Amino acid sequence: MENRETKAIIEAILFATGRKVSEKELIIALEKDKEQIREIIRSMQEEYKTRGIELIKIEDGYQLCTKKEYHEYIYPILDKRAKPNLSTAALETLAIIAYNPRTTRAEIEAIRGVNSDGTIYKLLDYGLIEDAGKADLPGKPTTYKTTQEFLKMFGYETLANLPELPKYKLDSNRQIVIDELIEE
């Protein structure tokens, strides 16, 4: 099977599934090794640079999607509902979970200083976070982690690509001193 046909097959698989397809699935379907698949994907990504779609990497797989810069043209046609906006509370909670995978509701509330039940339910409803199991703490509270939908929405391949948090100092009340953020 030549590269052009292999590219067409990968494109068909990614288009038809409409989801992330793992590298392992492509290896099995195409009977090629990991490095061959990666080389073909890199070539396809280069070809898509001048088109309205792109081939993105999400964790251990790939997905075909439209380019972000065309969202304003696509969204009105595909979805007539109001755009779901994330509140400041939702963004704070999402950031806490993204930087602290397997965090509990109580830990989130301790950081935010307010009840976060509604915000957590909304993020679960949007599919941006999910149940990550139970913590080994009294009462076995549920822990949360971000989803692949979060990675896609914010344009990250993995959580390791999140921006580094600034260094900070705590005052005598264990509060962050904003004006004394440490610059490196």
C-alpha positions in Angstrom: 0.0 0.0 0.0 1.5 3.3 -1.0 1.6 6.5 1.1 -1.1 8.3 -0.9 -3.6 5.4 -0.3 -2.6 5.1 3.3 -3.2 8.9 3.8 -6.6 8.5 2.2 -7.5 5.6 4.5 -6.4 7.5 7.6 -8.4 10.6 6.4 -11.4 8.4 5.9 -11.1 6.8 9.3 -10.7 10.1 11.1 -13.5 11.7 9.1 -16.0 8.8 9.6 -15.3 8.3 13.4 -15.5 12.0 14.3 -13.6 11.3 17.5 -10.0 10.8 18.6 -8.6 7.6 17.0 -5.7 6.1 19.0 -2.4 5.4 17.3 -2.8 1.8 18.3 -6.1 1.6 16.3 -4.4 3.0 13.2 -1.5 0.6 13.6 -3.9 -2.4 13.7 -6.1 -1.1 10.9 -3.3 -0.3 8.5 -0.8 -3.0 9.6 2.0 -0.5 9.8 4.4 0.3 12.6 4.2 3.3 14.9 7.0 5.2 13.2 5.4 4.8 9.7 2.0 6.0 11.1 3.7 9.0 12.7 5.6 9.9 9.5 2.4 9.7 7.4 0.5 11.8 10.0 3.2 14.5 10.0 3.0 14.6 6.2 -0.8 15.0 6.4 -0.5 17.7 9.0 1.8 19.6 6.7 -0.6 19.2 3.7 -3.6 20.5 5.8 -1.8 23.8 6.7 -3.4 25.6 3.7 -6.8 24.1 4.2 -9.8 24.6 6.4 -9.2 21.4 8.4 -6.4 20.2 10.5 -5.2 16.9 12.0 -4.6 17.3 15.7 -2.8 15.1 18.2 -4.7 14.5 21.5 -2.8 12.4 24.0 -2.1 9.0 22.3 -4.3 9.6 19.2 -5.4 11.9 16.4 -8.5 13.7 15.3 -9.6 15.5 12.2 -11.2 18.9 13.0 -11.9 22.3 11.6 -9.4 25.1 12.2 -10.2 27.3 15.2 -10.0 30.5 13.1 -13.1 29.4 11.2 -15.3 28.8 14.2 -17.2 32.0 13.8 -18.4 30.9 10.3 -19.2 27.3 11.2 -20.9 27.7 14.6 -24.0 29.6 13.4 -24.7 27.0 10.7 -24.2 23.9 13.0 -25.7 25.1 16.2 -28.5 27.6 16.6 -28.4 27.4 20.5 -26.7 30.1 22.5 -23.0 29.6 22.9 -22.2 28.0 26.3 -20.2 30.5 28.2 -18.1 29.4 31.1 -18.5 31.7 34.1 -15.5 32.9 36.2 -16.4 30.3 38.8 -16.4 27.5 36.2 -13.0 28.6 34.8 -11.6 28.8 38.3 -12.9 25.3 39.1 -11.7 24.0 35.8 -8.2 25.4 36.3 -8.0 23.8 39.8 -8.9 20.4 38.4 -6.6 20.8 35.4 -3.6 21.6 37.6 -4.6 19.1 40.3 -6.0 16.0 38.7 -7.8 13.7 41.1 -8.9 16.6 43.3 -12.0 16.3 45.5 -15.0 18.8 45.7 -13.8 19.7 49.3 -10.3 20.5 48.0 -11.8 22.7 45.3 -14.0 24.5 47.8 -11.0 25.0 50.1 -9.1 26.7 47.4 -12.0 28.8 46.1 -13.5 29.5 49.5 -17.1 28.9 48.3 -19.4 26.0 47.5 -18.7 24.6 44.1 -21.4 21.9 43.7 -23.3 23.7 40.9 -20.1 24.6 39.1 -18.9 21.0 39.2 -22.3 19.7 38.0 -22.2 22.2 35.1 -18.6 21.2 34.1 -19.7 17.5 34.2 -22.7 18.3 32.0 -20.5 20.1 29.5 -18.2 17.1 29.5 -15.1 19.1 30.5 -14.5 17.1 33.7 -15.2 13.5 34.7 -15.2 11.3 37.7 -11.6 10.0 38.4 -12.5 7.5 41.1 -12.7 7.7 44.9 -10.0 9.3 47.1 -8.5 7.2 49.9 -10.0 9.6 52.5 -12.7 9.3 55.1 -16.1 9.0 53.3 -14.3 8.0 50.0 -15.1 11.3 48.2 -15.3 11.5 44.4 -12.2 12.9 42.6 -12.3 14.8 39.3 -10.1 15.1 36.3 -10.3 16.9 33.0 -11.5 15.2 29.8 -10.3 15.0 26.3 -13.1 17.5 25.5 -11.3 20.0 27.8 -8.0 19.4 25.9 -9.8 20.0 22.5 -11.7 23.0 23.7 -8.6 24.8 25.1 -6.2 23.5 22.4 -3.8 21.3 24.4 -2.4 18.0 23.4 -1.9 16.9 27.1 -2.1 18.5 30.5 1.7 18.7 30.5 1.3 21.6 27.9 -0.6 23.8 30.4 1.2 27.1 31.1 3.4 26.9 34.2 1.9 28.5 37.3 3.7 31.6 38.7 5.7 31.2 41.9 4.1 32.9 44.9 4.6 33.7 48.5 2.2 33.3 51.4 1.6 35.8 54.1 1.2 35.0 57.8 -2.5 34.1 57.2 -1.4 31.6 54.5 -2.9 33.9 51.8 -1.1 34.5 48.4 0.7 37.8 48.3 -0.2 39.0 44.7 2.3 41.9 44.6 5.1 39.6 45.5 4.9 37.0 42.7 8.4 35.8 42.0 9.6 36.5 38.5 12.1 34.1 37.1 
